[in-house]
Amino acid sequence: MPWKWIWAIFPDGTSFSVLVPFVGPHLFRRGYGFSSSNTLERLTIPLRQTGFWNWGSGEGQVEFDRITVEPLLGTGEHPDFDVRVENEAGDYVRFVAQTYGHARNWLDRPRLGGRVTSHWSYNEFMFRMAGLTGTVGGTPIDAESMGTGFGTLEYSTGLGL
């Protein structure tokens, strides 16, 4: 099953993570490549997405239930990602995950006696946060108050059977 997963950390130990399992035409993608447009690449239906912000100071955790992690094509060798989360309490976090490293693993398996092939591609991007803005637990956040956040972003496609 495809997913988008982010894990990020700030200099003070604050962490941020979201997981967005999804379905869409990405289930049938082969190889490493992206759709010809942002609209087609973003054509996904999230399944049971979840996220959190955990203060490094021990002030607690804030959870998010409305999440988008969308590729921004044409930003370089690999896409950057527009990340937006929010919850009913009015907390929100927004930033662009600017990628600077990439690792890929894939799995191709013949099925039904070789008549079809199952393909799954796992991509992990190293990123730094750009344009961080938000409010978490009533505290405004930005790059000046938090420092630069760094992390990994997993983006898998295909359907490994």
Summary of the structure (lengths in Angstrom):
residues: 161
radius of gyration: 16.8
end to end distance: 9.2
largest distance: 57.7
contacts: 475
relative contact order: 0.24
helix: 7%
strand: 59%
